Amino acid sequence: MTSGNIIQDVDTGHADMIHDAQMDYYGIRLATCSSDKSVKIFDVRNGAQKMVATLKGHEAPVWQVAWAHPMFGVILASCSYDRKVIIWKETDGNWENIYEYNKHDSSVNSLCWAPNEFGLILACGSSDGSVSVLSSTGDGRWETKKIHNAHTIGCNAVSWAPVNAQLVCAGAENTGSNANLTMANTTKRFVTGGCDNLVKIWKYVDKEDTWCEEEKLEAHSNWVRDVAWAPSSHFGQSVIASCSQDKRVIIWTKTKQTPWTPKVLHTFDDVVWHVSWSVTGNVLAVSGGDNKVTLWKAVNDHQWVRLNDVNRGQEERKS
């Protein structure tokens, strides 16, 4: 197995376990969060490492952070065991808490910003089984909608569908006027994973001004720990990755003609905690209880290969 090179090592100064680390859109800021109840912001441009802010407002371990698209400014969201979601904004070097949401009855485990084409919208999943959707009105106020009992036991993860996946989900023909996806006829969708072993897809129904369950995907035999909707469709498919305490990663695919179909990517030696796509949507990173990160790449519409296996094969051919 080949090993990677460390590009940069950041000493965060957190006093307890780090749960998440996220680069911003331009790769110049790093946000980290920890069981020490804090969020820290670092300037990491040009290989530098400068802590520019420590954000305090949570009263318990902070599980996750997420950057909004820069068209809305420098905005970061964080969620915590304290049941709160905090949205932070930086202006002229100063960070402030611009909105705090505390309507969940248990830990908020996951959050994800919608594609920027939809506006400044944040989805949050909680151990109370519900999902909240927070939408900025643009004048400093936030509208909230809550999906109660989205998962019967608890929601662990949420991920938005990219705008270009909507034609596939809707089953539209890729001809004529349907070939041009416009925001006027685009349906908002996201996927969630829960402690009920289910992966669910939700869509927003404009006429009813509500979120409805569109699909219930069953294949895992234990808690679903993470879900990730590929940021772009490839091979004419919309693709979702899910991982679970059943030690498996499942790739779900849908075409205009076929329903969501599961394929087990791999069965690992331990629980799988996280899945994350590359920007192009054809490389998947997987991390789990075995303390390893593996990379997988789609080579066609039904076959995936482990990248380090490919690298090893290339090395063998060179020798």
N, C-alpha and C positions, 0 to 999 in steps of 0.2 A: 504494500500500500504506500502510495506517495504521500509526502507531508507537505503542507503549505508553509509559506514564509510569513512571519509576523510583520505587517506593514507599520503598525504603530501600537504601542502599549500605553494605555491611559491609566494613570493612577487616580482613581476617582475620589479617594478619601472618604468613601462611605464607611459608616461604622458597623454595618451589618450586611447581610447577603444582598447582592444585586439581583433583581428579578427581570429587568429589561434594559436594553440599550438600543437607541434608535438614532440613525443619522437623518438630518433634514434633507429636503429635496435637492439642495445643491451640494450636499456632502461637506459643508463647512461647520456645522454644529452637531454636537452629539448630546443627546439627552439620556440620562440614566435614572433609575429609581430603585429603591431599596427598602428593606425591612426597617431601616432607621427612620422611616416616615418622610424621607425627603426626596426631592427631585433635583438633579444637578445638571447644569448646562455648561458645555465646554466648547470653546472655539478650537477646532482641530485643522484649520486650513493650513496648507503648505507644510504639513507634518508637525505643526505646533501643537501644544497642549496647554490651554489656558482656561481655567474655570472662571466663568463669567457670572454665574448666578447659582445660588442655592434656594430652591423654592420650598417654602414650608407652609403647610396648610392642612395636610392630612394628619390624622391622629392614630394611624396604624400602618402596617406595611403597605407600600405602594407596589401594585402588581405590574402595571403596564403604562407606557407612554406612547403618544402618537402625534406626529406633526401634521398640521393642516397644509394644504397646498399654499405656496407662497403668494399666490394672487390675492389671498385674504390677509396678508401680513404675516408676521412671525408669531404663529399661534401653536400652542402645544396643549394636549389634553392628557390628564392622568387619572387613574382609577385605583381604588384602594379597598382594603378589608374594612375600612371605616364606613363603607356604604356610600361614599361620596365620589362624584366625578368633578374635577376642577379643570376649568379651561383658563389657560394662562396666555398673556400677550406681552410681547416685548415692544416697547416704543422708545426710541432714542437711548437704547442701552438699559432701560429700566423695565423690569418684569412686574406684572401685576395680575392678580386674580380677577378676571373679568366676568366669570360666571361659575356658580357652584350649584350642582344638582345633588340633592340628598333624599330622593323619593324612593330609594330601594330599601328593602327590609333586610338585606344581607349583603355580603361582600360583592363588590363590582369587580368582576374578573377580567373583562376584556372590553376594549373599545377600538373603533375603527372609523376613520373619516370616509365619507362618500366620495365618489369621483367628483372633481371640482366642477364639472359641467352641471351638476345638480345643485350647486350652492354649498354653503358651509353647513354641513349636516354630519352629526356624529351618532353612531349606534353604539349602545353599551349593553353588555350581557352580565347578568347577576346570578348569584347562588340562590336567590329567591325564585328563580325560574323565569323571570320576566326579562324583556328587552326594552330599553328606552331609546327613542330616537329624538335627538335634540337638534333643532333647526334654527339658525340665526335669521332674524328678520331684517338684519342690516342696519337697524337703528339702536343697537345695544340690547335688544330684547331677544329672548329665546323661546320658541314654541316647543312643547314636548308632547310626544305621543308614546303610549306604553302598551306593549303587547304582553298582557297578563298570561301566565302559564304557558309561555312559549315552549318551555321544557318542564315536564312534571316535577323533576327533582332540582335541577339547576342548570344554568347556561354557562358554559366555560369559554366559548369563543364566538366571534362574529367577524365576517368578512364580506365586503361589498362586491357585487358583480360589476365588472368594468362596463362602460357604455357600449363598447363594441360587442359585448356578449348578448345584448338584448335581442337582436334579430334571431340568433340561434335559439334562445329560450322561447321566443314568441312563435318560432316555426315559420317565419316569413320567408318567402321566396327571394332569392338573391338576384332578382331581375326587375327591370322597370323602375318605378318610383320607389319600390321597397328596398332597392339596393342602396339608397341614400338614407342613412339613419339620421333623423332630426330629433332634437330635444323635445319637440312638441308631442311626438308619439312614442317617446322612450319611457318605459316603465322602470321605476326604481326597484332593485332587488338586492337582497343580501342573504347570506347563508349563515346558519348557526349550528353549533354542536353542543350536546348536553350530557348530563349525568344519566339520562334515560337511554343512552346508547344510540341516540338518533342524530342524524344530520337533517336539518330542515331548511327549506328555501322559502323566503317571504317576499311578497311583492306588494307594492303600494297601489291601491285602487283609488284613482282620482275621484270617481263619481261618489264613492262612499267616504272619502277622506279618511281611510283607515288602512292598516297593514293586515294582510291575510296570508295564511299558510297556503303556499302553492304546491309544495312537494314535501313528502316525508320519505327520507332515504334510509333504508334499513339494511345493514350489513355487518356493523360492529357488534361485538358481544360483550363490551364493557364500556365504561365512560369514554365519550369522545372528548379529547383534550384540546384539540385545535382543528380549525378549518381554514382553508385559504383558497379563494377563487382566483384562478390564474388571471393576471392583468391583461392578457390578450388571448383571443381565440387562435388556435393553431390547428392545421389539418381540417379546417371547417368545423371544429368542435368547440363547445364551451366546456371548460375543465375545472373541477374542484378537487382539492386534496384534503383528506381528513386523516387524523391519527388518533390513537386510542390506547387505553390501558390494556387492551387485548393484544398489544405489541405489534399491531399491523398499521400500515399506511395503505389507504384505499384511494385510488384515482377514479373519480366519477366523471363520465363524459356524456355529452348530449349533442346530437346533431339536429338539423331541422326536421329530419325524418324519424329519428329514434328517441326514445325516452332516456332518462338518466340511467346509465349502466355502470355498475361497479367493477373494478379490477384491482385485485390485491397487488400492490407494488412490491411489497416485501414483508415478511414476518421477522421481526427483530428479536433480540435476546432479552429485551426488557421493555418497560412501558415507553411509549413514544410521546413526547411532550409537545413538540412544535414542528410545524411545516411552514416553509416560506418560499415564495416564487422569486425568480429573477425578474427583472423589468420586462424582458421579452416573453416571459411565461413558458419557456421551454426547459428551464432548469429548476429543479426542486431541491431545496435544502431540508434535511430531516435531522432532528436532534432528539435524544432520549435518555433514558436512565442508564444506558451503557457508557455515558460520558463521551459519545462520539457524534460527529457531524458528518453525514454522508450527502453527496450530491448525485442527483439522478437527472438524466436528460432523455427527452422524447426523441426517438429517431424516426418514428413514423406514427400513424394514428393509433397503433395498438401495442407498440413495443417501447420499453424504457430500458436504459442501460445505466449502470453505476459508473460515474465518471472516473473514479480512481481505478476501476477495472480496465476502462478504456486506456487510461494512461499507462497502466502496467503492461498492457498488450503492446502499446507503441514502443515502450522501452525494450520489451523482449525482441521486437522486430529489428530495433536498431542494433542490438547486441549481436 
